[in-house]
Amino acid sequence: MSQVLDTPPPTPAPAASAAPAAADETDLAALAARHGLSVSGARPSLPDYVRQLWDRRHFIGAFATAKLTAQYSQAKLGQVWQVMTPLLNAAVYYLIFGVLLHTQRGIADFVPFLVTGVFIWTFTQNSLMAGTRAISGNLGLVRALHFPRAALPVSFSLQQLQQLLFSMGALLVILLGFGVPPAASWLLVIPALALQFVFNTGVSMAMARVGAKIPDIAQLMPFVLRTWMYGSGVMFSISHMTDSASGVPSWVGPVLQCNPAVVYIDLVRFALIDSFHGDQLPPHVWALAVAWALVAGIGGFIYFWKAEETYGRG
């Protein structure tokens, strides 16, 4: 009887060396560079990113204006709500803090003082809330079009600045109605709001990155912002609440006055309200305003840019 012997399996060839694979990758990289190809969605360098953002400045302005116009398009009063909303907020705070809690004691021109604080605080609050949802709330746009994603938080901050300008018109009427005379110091509002806009935009970009990664942060933000508001002297004078007679530790007042929201609110109050004197401002207030704007603006922009290639993915 013959016996069939199985042919032993062939001995596997030795693994290819890494050198040819590396050479292939080098060849592919050289081929892509020769034909001007690059990785899709790769993060550009910081100077290129700034240049791309500047090239889309018209889109940013048009997008902000369109969002502002559409915000109250379904309401019968339409754009009147641009002014009515902050005025109603100020009326509620006046009822609670001015009438019921009597925080107006010792504050001359309390209504202009309160309305100014509410309007300037609302600018920061709404900018940060919109910035938190800038990416997570616009995923369709982010995934459909190629553009620097920083355009979204910047446009939302610009939208809130435009809304603030509507409110400032109403504020000037209130100031005149309560006997506050026009003065050259009113022009100081322009640099104060410009610095606040830079600060808001920087923080909005940082929050946009956090919100893109953790969408639930948008649900937490109202509580954080409300706490911040109560420590920002919107409805009361920090200097009066932290003086020696209040029993508050001496270090609390200077710390609160370094709060960026307090800095920008107090600068606008100093510019507009004749009875709000320089001794109510924190020391070196303009240096503080510039420092907060630079730290938040540059830091927030770089923090957002570092995650540029991750937005809209996953």
SERO-4910 file (N, C-alpha, C, O; in steps of 0.05 Angstrom, whole numbers):
BEGIN
 pado doro    nc1    nc2    nc3   cac1   cac2   cac3    cc1    cc2    cc3    oc1    oc2    oc3
  Met    A     17    -24      0      0      0      0     18     25      0     37     27     16
  Ser    A     11     42    -19     27     67    -20     19     86      2     -4     87     10
  Gln    A     36    102      9     31    121     31     34    149     19     56    156      9
  Val    A     13    166     21     14    193     11     25    212     33     14    213     55
  Leu    A     45    225     26     57    244     45     48    272     39     50    281     16
  Asp    A     39    287     59     31    315     56     56    331     51     77    328     64
  Thr    A     53    349     32     76    367     27     77    388     49     57    401     54
  Pro    A     99    391     61    101    411     83     96    439     72    104    446     50
  Pro    A     82    455     88     76    483     79    102    498     74    122    493     87
  Pro    A    101    516     55    125    531     49    133    549     72    117    560     87
  Thr    A    158    551     75    169    568     96    164    597     90    171    606     68
  Pro    A    151    613    108    144    641    102    169    657     97    190    654    110
  Ala    A    167    675     78    189    692     71    195    711     94    176    719    108
  Pro    A    219    718     97    226    737    119    212    764    114    208    772     91
  Ala    A    204    777    136    189    803    134    206    823    120    231    824    122
  Ala    A    192    840    104    206    861     90    218    880    110    206    886    130
  Ser    A    240    891    103    253    910    121    238    936    121    224    942    102
  Ala    A    242    951    142    228    977    144    239    998    126    227   1018    120
  Ala    A    263    992    116    276   1013     99    260   1018     73    256   1042     67
  Pro    A    251    997     58    236   1003     34    210   1018     40    202   1036     25
  Ala    A    196   1010     63    171   1024     70    176   1053     76    160   1070     68
  Ala    A    198   1058     90    204   1086     96    210   1101     70    203   1125     67
  Ala    A    224   1088     52    230   1100     26    205   1106     11    202   1127     -2
  Asp    A    185   1087     12    160   1092     -2    145   1116      9    135   1133     -5
  Glu    A    145   1118     36    132   1141     49    146   1167     41    132   1187     36
  Thr    A    172   1166     39    187   1190     31    180   1198      3    177   1222     -4
  Asp    A    179   1178    -15    172   1183    -43    144   1195    -45    139   1213    -60
  Leu    A    125   1184    -29     97   1194    -30     96   1223    -20     82   1240    -31
  Ala    A    111   1229      1    111   1256     12    123   1275     -8    114   1298    -12
  Ala    A    145   1266    -22    157   1283    -42    138   1288    -66    136   1310    -77
  Leu    A    124   1266    -73    105   1269    -96     82   1288    -89     74   1304   -105
  Ala    A     72   1286    -64     51   1304    -55     60   1333    -55     46   1351    -63
  Ala    A     85   1337    -45     96   1364    -43    100   1376    -71     96   1399    -76
  Arg    A    109   1358    -90    114   1368   -117     89   1377   -131     89   1395   -148
  His    A     66   1365   -125     41   1372   -137     23   1390   -120      0   1394   -126
  Gly    A     35   1400    -98     20   1419    -81     -2   1407    -65    -22   1420    -59
  Leu    A      0   1381    -58    -20   1367    -43    -14   1369    -13     10   1370     -6
  Ser    A    -34   1369      4    -30   1369     33    -51   1352     46    -71   1345     33
  Val    A    -47   1347     71    -66   1330     86    -92   1346     89    -92   1369     97
  Ser    A   -115   1333     83   -141   1346     84   -148   1352    113   -146   1334    131
  Gly    A   -155   1377    119   -164   1384    146   -141   1389    165   -145   1392    189
  Ala    A   -116   1389    155    -94   1394    173    -94   1422    184   -103   1441    170
  Arg    A    -84   1425    208    -84   1452    221    -63   1469    207    -40   1461    206
  Pro    A    -71   1493    198    -50   1511    186    -33   1523    208    -40   1522    232
  Ser    A    -11   1535    200      6   1549    219     -9   1573    230    -29   1582    218
  Leu    A      0   1583    252    -15   1605    265    -16   1630    247    -37   1642    245
  Pro    A      6   1638    234      4   1661    216    -15   1657    192    -30   1674    185
  Asp    A    -15   1632    181    -33   1626    159    -62   1626    169    -80   1635    154
  Tyr    A    -66   1617    193    -93   1616    205   -104   1645    208   -127   1650    202
  Val    A    -87   1662    218    -95   1690    222   -101   1702    194   -121   1717    192
  Arg    A    -85   1696    174    -89   1707    147   -116   1696    136   -131   1712    123
  Gln    A   -122   1671    140   -147   1659    130   -171   1672    143   -191   1678    131
  Leu    A   -168   1677    169   -190   1690    184   -195   1718    174   -217   1727    171
  Trp    A   -173   1733    169   -176   1760    159   -188   1760    131   -204   1778    124
  Asp    A   -181   1741    114   -193   1739     87   -223   1735     88   -237   1741     69
  Arg    A   -233   1724    110   -262   1718    112   -276   1738    131   -297   1733    142
  Arg    A   -264   1762    133   -276   1782    151   -303   1791    141   -321   1797    157
  His    A   -308   1791    115   -334   1799    104   -355   1778    111   -378   1784    117
  Phe    A   -347   1752    110   -366   1731    118   -373   1734    148   -396   1730    155
  Ile    A   -353   1739    164   -357   1742    193   -377   1764    199   -396   1761    214
  Gly    A   -374   1787    186   -392   1810    190   -420   1804    180   -440   1810    193
  Ala    A   -422   1791    156   -448   1785    145   -463   1764    162   -487   1765    166
  Phe    A   -447   1744    171   -459   1723    188   -470   1734    214   -491   1727    223
  Ala    A   -454   1752    226   -463   1764    252   -489   1781    248   -507   1779    264
  Thr    A   -489   1796    226   -513   1813    221   -537   1796    215   -559   1802    224
  Ala    A   -533   1774    199   -556   1757    193   -567   1743    218   -591   1741    222
  Lys    A   -549   1735    236   -558   1722    261   -573   1742    278   -594   1735    290
  Leu    A   -564   1767    279   -577   1787    295   -605   1793    284   -624   1796    299
  Thr    A   -607   1795    257   -632   1801    245   -652   1779    249   -676   1784    253
  Ala    A   -642   1754    247   -660   1731    249   -668   1725    278   -687   1710    282
  Gln    A   -654   1737    297   -659   1730    325   -688   1734    334   -699   1718    349
  Tyr    A   -699   1757    326   -727   1763    334   -745   1765    310   -765   1779    310
  Ser    A   -738   1750    289   -754   1752    264   -782   1741    267   -800   1749    253
  Gln    A   -786   1723    287   -813   1711    291   -830   1727    310   -854   1722    313
  Ala    A   -818   1747    324   -833   1763    343   -848   1786    329   -837   1797    309
  Lys    A   -871   1793    339   -887   1814    326   -873   1841    329   -875   1858    311
  Leu    A   -860   1846    351   -845   1871    355   -818   1871    341   -805   1892    339
  Gly    A   -810   1848    331   -785   1847    315   -761   1857    330   -756   1849    353
  Gln    A   -746   1875    317   -721   1884    327   -724   1903    352   -704   1910    364
  Val    A   -749   1910    359   -753   1926    383   -743   1911    408   -734   1923    427
  Trp    A   -744   1884    406   -734   1868    428   -704   1871    433   -694   1864    454
  Gln    A   -690   1880    413   -661   1885    417   -657   1905    440   -637   1902    455
  Val    A   -675   1924    443   -673   1943    465   -690   1935    489   -682   1939    512
  Met    A   -713   1923    484   -732   1917    505   -720   1896    524   -725   1897    548
  Thr    A   -706   1876    514   -696   1854    531   -678   1864    552   -683   1859    576
  Pro    A   -656   1879    546   -639   1889    568   -653   1909    586   -648   1910    610
  Leu    A   -672   1925    575   -687   1944    592   -704   1930    612   -706   1938    635
  Leu    A   -717   1908    604   -734   1893    622   -717   1879    643   -725   1878    667
  Asn    A   -694   1869    635   -675   1858    655   -668   1879    676   -667   1873    700
  Ala    A   -661   1903    667   -654   1924    685   -677   1931    704   -673   1937    727
  Ala    A   -702   1931    693   -725   1937    710   -729   1916    731   -736   1923    754
  Val    A   -725   1891    725   -728   1870    744   -706   1873    766   -712   1870    790
  Tyr    A   -682   1878    758   -660   1882    778   -665   1906    796   -658   1906    819
  Tyr    A   -676   1927    784   -682   1951    800   -704   1945    821   -702   1953    844
  Leu    A   -724   1930    813   -745   1922    832   -734   1906    855   -741   1911    878
  Ile    A   -716   1887    849   -706   1869    869   -685   1882    886   -686   1882    911
  Phe    A   -665   1894    873   -642   1904    888   -645   1933    896   -635   1941    917
  Gly    A   -659   1949    880   -662   1977    886   -685   1982    906   -681   1997    925
  Val    A   -708   1969    901   -732   1974    917   -733   1956    941   -737   1965    964
  Leu    A   -729   1930    937   -732   1911    959   -707   1909    977   -710   1908   1001
  Leu    A   -684   1907    965   -659   1903    980   -644   1929    986   -625   1929   1001
  His    A   -653   1951    974   -642   1978    980   -611   1980    975   -597   1993    990
  Thr    A   -602   1967    954   -573   1969    948   -567   1997    935   -544   2003    930
  Gln    A   -588   2013    930   -583   2039    919   -572   2060    939   -564   2082    932
  Arg    A   -572   2052    965   -563   2071    985   -534   2078    980   -517   2061    977
  Gly    A   -529   2104    981   -502   2114    977   -493   2116    948   -470   2123    943
  Ile    A   -510   2109    929   -503   2109    901   -519   2131    887   -543   2129    884
  Ala    A   -505   2152    879   -519   2173    863   -525   2163    835   -510   2146    824
  Asp    A   -547   2172    824   -554   2163    797   -556   2133    795   -544   2120    778
  Phe    A   -572   2121    814   -572   2092    815   -583   2079    790   -573   2059    781
  Val    A   -604   2091    778   -616   2079    754   -596   2078    731   -592   2057    719
  Pro    A   -582   2101    724   -561   2099    704   -539   2079    712   -528   2065    695
  Phe    A   -532   2079    738   -511   2061    748   -519   2032    743   -503   2016    733
  Leu    A   -544   2025    749   -555   1998    746   -557   1990    717   -548   1969    709
  Val    A   -569   2007    701   -574   2001    672   -547   1997    658   -545   1979    641
  Thr    A   -528   2014    664   -501   2011    651   -489   1984    658   -479   1970    641
  Gly    A   -491   1977    684   -480   1951    692   -494   1928    679   -480   1909    671
  Val    A   -520   1929    677   -535   1907    664   -528   1904    635   -524   1882    625
  Phe    A   -527   1927    620   -521   1926    592   -493   1915    586   -489   1898    569
  Ile    A   -473   1925    601   -446   1916    596   -442   1887    605   -428   1872    591
  Trp    A   -454   1879    627   -452   1851    635   -466   1833    615   -455   1812    608
  Thr    A   -489   1841    604   -504   1825    585   -487   1820    560   -488   1798    548
  Phe    A   -471   1839    552   -453   1836    530   -433   1813    534   -430   1796    517
  Thr    A   -421   1812    558   -403   1790    564   -418   1763    567   -409   1743    556
  Gln    A   -440   1764    581   -455   1739    586   -464   1726    560   -460   1702    556
  Asn    A   -477   1742    542   -487   1731    518   -465   1722    499   -468   1702    484
  Ser    A   -442   1736    499   -420   1728    482   -409   1701    490   -403   1684    473
  Leu    A   -407   1696    516   -396   1671    526   -416   1648    521   -408   1626    514
  Met    A   -442   1653    525   -461   1633    520   -462   1625    491   -463   1601    484
  Ala    A   -461   1645    473   -461   1639    444   -436   1625    436   -436   1607    420
  Gly    A   -413   1634    448   -388   1621    441   -387   1592    449   -375   1576    435
  Thr    A   -398   1585    472   -398   1558    481   -412   1539    461   -403   1516    458
  Arg    A   -432   1549    447   -447   1533    428   -438   1538    399   -451   1529    380
  Ala    A   -417   1554    395   -409   1562    368   -403   1539    350   -411   1539    327
  Ile    A   -389   1519    360   -383   1495    344   -404   1474    347   -415   1464    327
  Ser    A   -411   1466    371   -430   1444    376   -457   1451    365   -472   1433    357
  Gly    A   -465   1476    363   -491   1484    353   -491   1489    323   -513   1495    312
  Asn    A   -468   1487    310   -467   1492    281   -451   1471    267   -435   1477    249
  Leu    A   -455   1446    275   -440   1424    263   -445   1420    233   -427   1413    218
  Gly    A   -470   1425    225   -476   1423    196   -459   1442    180   -449   1434    159
  Leu    A   -457   1466    189   -440   1486    175   -411   1478    176   -396   1481    156
  Val    A   -402   1469    199   -374   1462    203   -366   1439    185   -344   1438    173
  Arg    A   -384   1419    182   -377   1395    166   -381   1399    136   -370   1385    120
  Ala    A   -398   1419    129   -404   1423    101   -384   1441     86   -379   1438     63
  Leu    A   -372   1461    101   -355   1481     88   -328   1481    101   -324   1475    124
  His    A   -308   1489     85   -281   1492     95   -276   1522    100   -276   1538     81
  Phe    A   -271   1529    125   -264   1556    133   -252   1555    160   -256   1535    175
  Pro    A   -237   1575    168   -226   1575    196   -248   1576    216   -264   1594    216
  Arg    A   -248   1556    233   -271   1553    252   -273   1576    272   -294   1580    283
  Ala    A   -251   1590    276   -252   1613    294   -271   1635    284   -279   1652    300
  Ala    A   -278   1634    259   -297   1653    248   -324   1652    263   -338   1672    265
  Leu    A   -331   1628    273   -357   1625    286   -358   1640    313   -375   1657    317
  Pro    A   -340   1634    332   -341   1649    357   -336   1679    354   -348   1695    368
  Val    A   -319   1686    334   -315   1715    330   -341   1728    320   -347   1750    329
  Ser    A   -355   1715    302   -380   1726    291   -401   1728    312   -417   1747    312
  Phe    A   -402   1709    331   -422   1711    352   -415   1733    371   -434   1747    381
  Ser    A   -390   1738    377   -383   1761    394   -389   1787    380   -398   1806    392
  Leu    A   -385   1788    354   -391   1812    338   -422   1816    338   -431   1839    339
  Gln    A   -437   1795    337   -466   1798    338   -474   1810    365   -492   1828    365
  Gln    A   -462   1802    387   -469   1813    413   -460   1842    415   -473   1858    429
  Leu    A   -438   1849    402   -430   1877    402   -450   1894    387   -457   1916    396
  Gln    A   -460   1884    365   -480   1899    350   -506   1902    367   -518   1923    366
  Gln    A   -513   1881    381   -537   1884    399   -532   1904    421   -550   1919    428
  Leu    A   -507   1904    432   -501   1924    452   -504   1952    442   -513   1970    457
  Leu    A   -497   1957    417   -499   1984    406   -528   1993    405   -533   2017    409
  Phe    A   -547   1975    400   -575   1982    402   -582   1991    430   -595   2011    435
  Ser    A   -572   1975    450   -577   1981    478   -565   2007    487   -576   2022    503
  Met    A   -541   2013    476   -528   2038    484   -544   2063    475   -543   2083    489
  Gly    A   -558   2061    453   -576   2083    445   -597   2088    466   -603   2110    473
  Ala    A   -609   2066    477   -629   2069    498   -616   2079    523   -628   2095    538
  Leu    A   -591   2070    529   -577   2079    553   -572   2109    552   -575   2123    573
  Leu    A   -565   2120    529   -560   2149    528   -586   2164    533   -585   2186    546
  Val    A   -608   2154    524   -634   2167    530   -639   2167    560   -649   2187    571
  Ile    A   -634   2145    573   -638   2142    602   -620   2162    617   -628   2175    636
  Leu    A   -595   2164    608   -576   2182    621   -586   2211    619   -586   2225    639
  Leu    A   -595   2219    596   -605   2246    592   -631   2250    608   -635   2272    619
  Gly    A   -648   2229    609   -673   2231    624   -669   2235    654   -685   2247    667
  Phe    A   -647   2224    664   -641   2226    693   -622   2249    699   -610   2249    721
  Gly    A   -618   2267    680   -603   2291    685   -573   2288    684   -559   2306    693
  Val    A   -563   2267    672   -534   2264    668   -526   2279    643   -535   2272    622
  Pro    A   -509   2299    646   -503   2316    622   -483   2302    604   -466   2288    613
  Pro    A   -485   2307    578   -465   2297    559   -437   2309    566   -435   2332    575
  Ala    A   -416   2293    561   -389   2302    568   -370   2289    549   -375   2269    536
  Ala    A   -346   2302    547   -325   2291    530   -317   2263    539   -307   2247    523
  Ser    A   -320   2257    564   -312   2231    575   -329   2208    562   -320   2185    564
  Trp    A   -352   2214    550   -368   2193    537   -352   2179    516   -357   2156    509
  Leu    A   -332   2193    504   -316   2180    483   -299   2157    493   -290   2141    478
  Leu    A   -294   2157    520   -279   2135    531   -293   2108    529   -281   2087    533
  Val    A   -319   2109    523   -334   2084    519   -323   2068    496   -323   2044    497
  Ile    A   -313   2082    476   -303   2068    452   -280   2049    458   -281   2026    452
  Pro    A   -258   2059    470   -236   2040    477   -244   2020    498   -234   1997    497
  Ala    A   -261   2027    516   -270   2008    537   -285   1985    524   -280   1962    531
  Leu    A   -303   1990    506   -319   1969    493   -301   1953    474   -305   1929    470
  Ala    A   -282   1967    461   -263   1952    443   -247   1931    459   -244   1909    450
  Leu    A   -237   1939    482   -222   1921    499   -240   1898    509   -232   1875    510
  Gln    A   -265   1905    517   -283   1885    526   -290   1865    504   -293   1841    508
  Phe    A   -293   1875    479   -298   1858    456   -276   1838    452   -281   1814    447
  Val    A   -251   1847    454   -228   1829    451   -228   1808    474   -224   1784    469
  Phe    A   -234   1817    498   -235   1798    521   -257   1777    516   -253   1753    519
  Asn    A   -281   1787    509   -304   1769    505   -298   1748    483   -304   1725    485
  Thr    A   -286   1758    461   -280   1740    438   -260   1719    446   -263   1695    439
  Gly    A   -239   1726    461   -220   1707    470   -232   1685    487   -227   1661    483
  Val    A   -247   1693    507   -260   1674    525   -280   1657    509   -283   1633    515
  Ser    A   -294   1669    490   -314   1654    474   -300   1633    458   -311   1611    455
  Met    A   -277   1639    447   -262   1618    431   -253   1595    449   -254   1572    441
  Ala    A   -244   1602    473   -236   1581    492   -260   1563    499   -258   1539    500
  Met    A   -283   1576    504   -307   1561    511   -318   1546    487   -330   1524    491
  Ala    A   -313   1556    463   -322   1541    439   -307   1515    436   -319   1494    429
  Arg    A   -282   1515    442   -267   1489    442   -276   1470    463   -280   1446    458
  Val    A   -281   1481    487   -291   1463    509   -318   1453    502   -324   1429    506
  Gly    A   -336   1470    491   -363   1462    484   -364   1442    461   -382   1426    460
  Ala    A   -344   1444    443   -343   1424    421   -336   1396    431   -345   1376    421
  Lys    A   -320   1396    452   -311   1370    464   -331   1360    484   -337   1336    486
  Ile    A   -343   1378    500   -362   1371    521   -387   1388    518   -389   1409    531
  Pro    A   -406   1379    502   -430   1396    497   -446   1402    522   -459   1422    523
  Asp    A   -444   1385    542   -459   1389    567   -450   1414    582   -465   1424    600
  Ile    A   -427   1426    575   -418   1450    588   -437   1473    584   -439   1491    600
  Ala    A   -452   1472    562   -471   1493    556   -494   1494    577   -505   1515    582
  Gln    A   -500   1471    589   -520   1470    610   -510   1481    636   -526   1490    653
  Leu    A   -484   1480    640   -472   1489    665   -466   1519    664   -466   1532    685
  Met    A   -462   1530    641   -454   1558    638   -473   1578    651   -463   1597    663
  Pro    A   -499   1575    649   -517   1595    662   -512   1598    692   -513   1620    702
  Phe    A   -506   1576    705   -500   1577    734   -474   1591    739   -471   1606    758
  Val    A   -453   1584    723   -427   1597    726   -430   1627    722   -419   1643    737
  Leu    A   -444   1635    700   -446   1663    694   -463   1678    714   -457   1701    720
  Arg    A   -483   1665    725   -499   1679    746   -482   1684    771   -484   1705    783
  Thr    A   -466   1665    779   -448   1669    801   -429   1691    796   -423   1708    813
  Trp    A   -417   1692    772   -399   1712    764   -412   1740    765   -400   1760    773
  Met    A   -437   1741    756   -451   1767    755   -455   1778    784   -451   1802    788
  Tyr    A   -462   1761    803   -466   1770    830   -440   1780    843   -441   1795    863
  Gly    A   -417   1772    833   -392   1781    843   -380   1804    827   -356   1811    830
  Ser    A   -396   1815    808   -385   1835    790   -396   1863    794   -392   1881    777
  Gly    A   -411   1868    815   -421   1894    821   -440   1905    801   -441   1929    796
  Val    A   -456   1888    788   -475   1897    768   -498   1913    782   -506   1933    772
  Met    A   -507   1903    804   -530   1915    818   -523   1930    843   -540   1942    856
  Phe    A   -497   1931    850   -489   1945    875   -461   1955    871   -446   1948    852
  Ser    A   -453   1973    889   -426   1984    889   -407   1966    905   -411   1962    929
  Ile    A   -386   1955    892   -368   1938    907   -353   1953    929   -349   1943    950
  Ser    A   -346   1979    923   -332   1994    944   -349   1999    968   -339   1999    991
  His    A   -375   2002    965   -393   2006    988   -398   1980   1003   -399   1979   1027
  Met    A   -400   1958    988   -405   1932   1000   -381   1920   1015   -384   1902   1031
  Thr    A   -357   1930   1008   -333   1918   1020   -317   1939   1037   -294   1934   1043
  Asp    A   -330   1961   1045   -316   1980   1061   -312   1970   1089   -321   1948   1096
  Ser    A   -298   1985   1105   -291   1976   1132   -315   1971   1150   -314   1955   1168
  Ala    A   -337   1986   1145   -361   1983   1162   -376   1957   1155   -393   1949   1171
  Ser    A   -371   1945   1132   -386   1922   1124   -378   1896   1138   -393   1877   1138
  Gly    A   -354   1896   1150   -344   1872   1163   -332   1852   1144   -324   1830   1152
  Val    A   -331   1858   1119   -319   1840   1099   -288   1842   1101   -278   1864   1105
  Pro    A   -274   1820   1099   -244   1821   1100   -233   1841   1080   -243   1844   1058
  Ser    A   -211   1854   1087   -200   1876   1072   -191   1867   1044   -190   1883   1026
  Trp    A   -183   1842   1041   -173   1832   1015   -194   1827    994   -188   1825    971
  Val    A   -220   1825   1003   -241   1818    985   -246   1840    964   -249   1834    940
  Gly    A   -246   1865    973   -252   1887    955   -232   1889    932   -240   1889    908
  Pro    A   -205   1890    937   -186   1890    915   -187   1867    896   -184   1870    872
  Val    A   -193   1843    907   -195   1819    890   -219   1822    871   -217   1816    847
  Leu    A   -242   1831    882   -266   1834    866   -262   1855    844   -272   1853    822
  Gln    A   -247   1876    851   -243   1898    832   -225   1890    809   -224   1904    789
  Cys    A   -209   1869    812   -192   1859    791   -208   1840    772   -198   1832    751
  Asn    A   -232   1833    780   -250   1817    763   -253   1831    736   -261   1855    736
  Pro    A   -248   1818    713   -250   1832    687   -277   1844    682   -279   1865    669
  Ala    A   -299   1831    690   -325   1842    686   -328   1868    701   -340   1887    690
  Val    A   -318   1869    725   -319   1894    741   -303   1916    727   -311   1939    726
  Val    A   -279   1909    717   -262   1929    704   -277   1942    681   -276   1967    679
  Tyr    A   -289   1926    663   -302   1938    640   -328   1953    647   -334   1973    635
  Ile    A   -343   1943    666   -367   1956    675   -360   1983    687   -372   2004    681
  Asp    A   -340   1984    705   -332   2009    718   -321   2029    698   -325   2053    702
  Leu    A   -306   2020    678   -296   2039    658   -319   2053    643   -317   2077    638
  Val    A   -339   2038    636   -362   2050    622   -377   2068    640   -386   2090    632
  Arg    A   -381   2060    665   -394   2078    685   -379   2103    689   -390   2125    690
  Phe    A   -352   2102    691   -336   2125    694   -338   2144    670   -338   2168    673
  Ala    A   -340   2132    646   -342   2148    622   -368   2162    620   -370   2185    610
  Leu    A   -390   2149    628   -417   2160    623   -430   2175    646   -445   2194    641
  Ile    A   -424   2166    670   -439   2177    693   -422   2197    708   -400   2191    718
  Asp    A   -432   2221    709   -416   2243    721   -410   2239    751   -389   2248    760
  Ser    A   -428   2226    765   -425   2222    794   -407   2198    800   -401   2193    824
  Phe    A   -399   2182    780   -382   2159    785   -353   2169    781   -343   2172    759
  His    A   -339   2173    804   -313   2186    804   -290   2166    801   -294   2142    805
  Gly    A   -267   2176    795   -243   2159    791   -235   2144    816   -223   2123    814
  Asp    A   -242   2154    840   -234   2140    864   -250   2114    868   -243   2098    886
  Gln    A   -271   2110    852   -286   2086    853   -275   2064    835   -284   2042    834
  Leu    A   -255   2072    819   -243   2053    801   -220   2038    814   -207   2050    832
  Pro    A   -214   2014    806   -190   2000    818   -165   2013    808   -165   2026    787
  Pro    A   -143   2010    822   -118   2023    814   -109   2012    786   -113   1988    780
  His    A    -97   2029    770    -87   2021    744   -108   2007    727   -103   1987    715
  Val    A   -132   2019    726   -155   2005    714   -151   2001    684   -158   1980    674
  Trp    A   -139   2020    670   -135   2017    641   -114   1995    636   -117   1980    617
  Ala    A    -94   1994    652    -74   1973    649    -86   1945    654    -80   1926    639
  Leu    A   -104   1944    674   -119   1919    678   -136   1911    654   -137   1888    646
  Ala    A   -150   1931    643   -168   1926    621   -152   1916    597   -161   1897    583
  Val    A   -129   1928    591   -112   1919    569   -101   1892    574   -100   1875    556
  Ala    A    -92   1887    599    -80   1861    606   -101   1838    602    -94   1818    591
  Trp    A   -125   1842    613   -146   1822    610   -152   1817    581   -156   1794    572
  Ala    A   -153   1838    565   -160   1835    536   -138   1819    522   -144   1801    506
  Leu    A   -112   1825    528    -90   1812    515    -88   1782    523    -85   1764    507
  Val    A    -91   1778    549    -89   1750    559   -111   1733    548   -106   1711    538
  Ala    A   -136   1743    550   -159   1727    541   -159   1726    510   -164   1704    499
  Gly    A   -153   1748    496   -155   1748    467   -134   1730    455   -141   1713    438
  Ile    A   -109   1734    462    -87   1718    450    -88   1689    460    -86   1670    445
  Gly    A    -92   1686    486    -93   1659    498   -116   1642    487   -113   1619    480
  Gly    A   -140   1655    486   -163   1641    476   -161   1633    446   -169   1612    438
  Phe    A   -149   1652    431   -145   1646    402   -126   1623    398   -133   1605    382
  Ile    A   -104   1622    411    -84   1601    408    -96   1574    418    -92   1553    405
  Tyr    A   -110   1575    440   -122   1551    451   -143   1539    431   -144   1515    428
  Phe    A   -158   1556    419   -178   1547    399   -164   1536    374   -171   1515    364
  Trp    A   -143   1550    365   -129   1543    340   -116   1515    343   -115   1500    324
  Lys    A   -106   1508    367    -92   1483    370   -110   1459    366   -100   1437    361
  Ala    A   -136   1462    367   -155   1440    362   -170   1443    336   -191   1430    332
  Glu    A   -160   1460    318   -174   1466    293   -182   1442    277   -204   1440    267
  Glu    A   -164   1422    275   -170   1399    258   -190   1379    270   -198   1360    256
  Thr    A   -197   1383    296   -215   1364    309   -244   1373    308   -262   1357    313
  Tyr    A   -250   1398    301   -277   1408    301   -294   1395    280   -286   1394    256
  Gly    A   -317   1386    288   -336   1373    269   -331   1344    264   -345   1332    248
  Arg    A   -311   1332    277   -305   1304    273   -314   1288    297   -315   1298    320
  Gly    A   -320   1263    292   -329   1246    315   -358   1248    320   -368   1235    338
***
